[in-house]
Amino acid sequence: MSLTVFRKLPSLQSAIKINQTIFAQSSLVVTRQASSSTNLKDVLSKIIPEKQKEVTEFRKEYGNTKVGEVTVDMMYGGMRGIRGLVTETSVLDPDEGIRFRGFSIPECQKLLPKAPGGEQPLPEGLFWLLVTGEIPSQEQVNDVTKEWNERADIPNHVITMLNNFPSTLHPMSQLSAAVTVMNSESKFAKAYADGVHKSKYWELCFEDSMDLIAKLPTVAAIIYRNLYREGNPPDPIDKKKDWSWNYTSMLGFDNPDFVELMRLYLTIHTDHEGGNVSAHTTHLVGSALSDPYLSFAAGLNGLAGPLHGLANQAFLVWTTKLQESLGGEVSDQQLRDFIWNTLKSGQVVPGYGHAVLRKTDPRYLCQREFALKHLPNDPLFKLVSQLYKVVPDILIEQGKAKNPWPNVDAHSGVLLQYYGLKEMNYYTVMFGVSRALGVLASLIWDRALGLPIERPKSFDTPHLKKIAMAAASKK
Ligand SMILES: CC(C)(COP(=O)(O)OP(=O)(O)OC[C@H]1O[C@@H](n2cnc3c(N)ncnc32)[C@H](O)[C@@H]1OP(=O)(O)O)[C@@H](O)C(=O)NCCC(=O)NCCS
């Protein structure tokens, strides 16, 4: 197959032609024939050898090339800015935001297949894109839906365990525990124990990833219904419907606009390149050849942290407190005082700031667009909009946050509230269901590219001082 390499990212217009295009990291664009098979594994098995060859050749030529440097501050500062990971599925630009295999969120909204009558992309299509680098056809997406519906049954021991958890146990702990024990089903773990050849790892990782993604909505719905719907079990999935429809329905909602929101929500929360806590953790644990269930459960535990995924819960808790203490209509000055009080008490403003982004998160903007269309007069949405006007100036005035703009977590909760899903403790579970698509797509590629166990070098402060002083004295 002939590969042509271009040096720039596509305009939206050229993106429309890209059924045949794979976007590699570092904005290299590699064109190839679109895959006509509707079977994701078949398509992937053709793409992987090409990519393996590309990476081998690239490493042969550039393997010793330096791509960055590390300072002492970077080591104490959460490795911010260190170029140390390869992640094929998405790249985050500080100003432009996320691109999934080269495609921005608006481009994905335009190009990815939709449900009949729907306007938002189906997460099945984004998964196909993340895994293959190709925009799928409707038939290819339908095939993913069919496969997930066929793989959705969950083992009885998981249901029993979930039903026995105390109602005080946070839903994220329940989800992570359920995913961990579902590794009873891991084809990767079983094959590894049976001595499978390493060239087959990606296939087993693929099988586990497909199974796990298929099972997640049911697990997540059981958690929701146990906690907030008196333990009534969810209906079985409808095999004619898509993944998001089934998840929404199992939670107990049937408003078509809410289903559309869920399709958008479950698409945009999938992936945010490789360095964020949940993606990096899944990749790290997977590098020890822990199976995809164990690897993703580890990622979920990171997502449950308030500086990461739990920020969507934290934002709504904070906004609700704001409403309770200030009442209905609030002046900008009242908001400013409340925000300053939060900062002066040593807390962060949830939903604002980002380790990489330096502009408003496009995931925030697409949810805002959805709200402007579907709930323009909702009081909570109005408050969220007012905060968007007020918070950034205060964070700039405070002078600490490098990015004063809102991220995804400052918008998702208001939409879920509007459609009646008001249990804020549950929100990160939905984030987790979506995040599975991105981190598992990456995990498949980790195994396809044969990435080794991750093991960066660490130092204690005395050693680091010696290294730094020796380096400084040479200048
Ligand atoms: C996302 C986040 C963890 C990124 O952290 P980071 O990369 O260390 O961010 P910065 O480099 O801008 O942080 C510099 C300082 O600004 C502070 N800061 C950053 N965002 C802030 C916010 N929203 N409110 C108040 N202070 C903030 C940091 O706490 C840090 O303070 P310190 O020097 O006293 O430790 C941070 O912005 C944050 O805590 N945001 C709120 C939680 C959130 O929304 N998380 C979801 C992210 S998608």
Ligand as a Chemical Component Dictionary entry (heavy atoms), coordinates in Angstrom:
data_LIG
# 
_chem_comp.id                   LIG 
_chem_comp.type                 NON-POLYMER 
_chem_comp.pdbx_formal_charge   0 
_chem_comp.three_letter_code    LIG 
# 
loop_
_chem_comp_atom.comp_id 
_chem_comp_atom.atom_id 
_chem_comp_atom.alt_atom_id 
_chem_comp_atom.type_symbol 
_chem_comp_atom.charge 
_chem_comp_atom.model_Cartn_x 
_chem_comp_atom.model_Cartn_y 
_chem_comp_atom.model_Cartn_z 
_chem_comp_atom.pdbx_ordinal 
LIG C1  C1  C 0 -6.571  21.267 36.429 1  
LIG C2  C2  C 0 -5.529  21.658 37.444 2  
LIG C3  C3  C 0 -5.342  20.506 38.417 3  
LIG C4  C4  C 0 -4.215  21.884 36.695 4  
LIG O1  O1  O 0 -3.211  22.049 37.667 5  
LIG P1  P1  P 0 -1.814  22.720 37.289 6  
LIG O2  O2  O 0 -1.331  22.208 35.999 7  
LIG O3  O3  O 0 -0.939  22.548 38.463 8  
LIG O4  O4  O 0 -2.257  24.239 37.080 9  
LIG P2  P2  P 0 -1.371  25.546 37.163 10 
LIG O5  O5  O 0 0.040   25.295 36.733 11 
LIG O6  O6  O 0 -2.126  26.602 36.459 12 
LIG O7  O7  O 0 -1.336  25.833 38.757 13 
LIG C5  C5  C 0 -0.616  26.920 39.276 14 
LIG C6  C6  C 0 -1.307  27.375 40.543 15 
LIG O8  O8  O 0 -2.617  27.874 40.208 16 
LIG C7  C7  C 0 -3.576  27.202 40.997 17 
LIG N1  N1  N 0 -4.794  26.988 40.228 18 
LIG C8  C8  C 0 -4.923  26.346 39.053 19 
LIG N2  N2  N 0 -6.222  26.265 38.725 20 
LIG C9  C9  C 0 -6.917  26.857 39.706 21 
LIG C10 C10 C 0 -8.281  27.041 39.951 22 
LIG N3  N3  N 0 -9.219  26.582 39.131 23 
LIG N4  N4  N 0 -8.652  27.670 41.081 24 
LIG C11 C11 C 0 -7.718  28.147 41.941 25 
LIG N5  N5  N 0 -6.398  27.965 41.775 26 
LIG C12 C12 C 0 -6.006  27.332 40.668 27 
LIG C13 C13 C 0 -2.944  25.865 41.307 28 
LIG O9  O9  O 0 -3.571  25.243 42.427 29 
LIG C14 C14 C 0 -1.515  26.245 41.561 30 
LIG O10 O10 O 0 -1.445  26.800 42.861 31 
LIG P3  P3  P 0 -0.129  26.564 43.794 32 
LIG O11 O11 O 0 0.991   27.227 43.063 33 
LIG O12 O12 O 0 -0.511  27.221 45.063 34 
LIG O13 O13 O 0 0.048   25.081 43.899 35 
LIG C15 C15 C 0 -5.923  22.967 38.169 36 
LIG O14 O14 O 0 -6.160  23.979 37.222 37 
LIG C16 C16 C 0 -7.133  22.784 39.063 38 
LIG O15 O15 O 0 -6.976  22.366 40.206 39 
LIG N6  N6  N 0 -8.374  23.084 38.541 40 
LIG C17 C17 C 0 -9.573  22.839 39.287 41 
LIG C18 C18 C 0 -9.927  21.360 39.228 42 
LIG C19 C19 C 0 -10.402 20.960 37.852 43 
LIG O16 O16 O 0 -11.220 21.624 37.242 44 
LIG N7  N7  N 0 -9.911  19.820 37.377 45 
LIG C20 C20 C 0 -10.338 19.261 36.101 46 
LIG C21 C21 C 0 -9.294  19.409 35.069 47 
LIG S1  S1  S 0 -9.888  18.862 33.487 48 
# 
loop_
_chem_comp_bond.comp_id 
_chem_comp_bond.atom_id_1 
_chem_comp_bond.atom_id_2 
_chem_comp_bond.value_order 
_chem_comp_bond.pdbx_ordinal 
LIG C1  C2  SING 1  
LIG C2  C3  SING 2  
LIG C2  C4  SING 3  
LIG C2  C15 SING 4  
LIG C4  O1  SING 5  
LIG O1  P1  SING 6  
LIG P1  O2  DOUB 7  
LIG P1  O3  SING 8  
LIG P1  O4  SING 9  
LIG O4  P2  SING 10 
LIG P2  O5  DOUB 11 
LIG P2  O6  SING 12 
LIG P2  O7  SING 13 
LIG O7  C5  SING 14 
LIG C5  C6  SING 15 
LIG C6  O8  SING 16 
LIG C6  C14 SING 17 
LIG O8  C7  SING 18 
LIG C7  N1  SING 19 
LIG C7  C13 SING 20 
LIG N1  C8  SING 21 
LIG N1  C12 SING 22 
LIG C8  N2  DOUB 23 
LIG N2  C9  SING 24 
LIG C9  C10 SING 25 
LIG C9  C12 DOUB 26 
LIG C10 N3  SING 27 
LIG C10 N4  DOUB 28 
LIG N4  C11 SING 29 
LIG C11 N5  DOUB 30 
LIG N5  C12 SING 31 
LIG C13 O9  SING 32 
LIG C13 C14 SING 33 
LIG C14 O10 SING 34 
LIG O10 P3  SING 35 
LIG P3  O11 DOUB 36 
LIG P3  O12 SING 37 
LIG P3  O13 SING 38 
LIG C15 O14 SING 39 
LIG C15 C16 SING 40 
LIG C16 O15 DOUB 41 
LIG C16 N6  SING 42 
LIG N6  C17 SING 43 
LIG C17 C18 SING 44 
LIG C18 C19 SING 45 
LIG C19 O16 DOUB 46 
LIG C19 N7  SING 47 
LIG N7  C20 SING 48 
LIG C20 C21 SING 49 
LIG C21 S1  SING 50 
# 
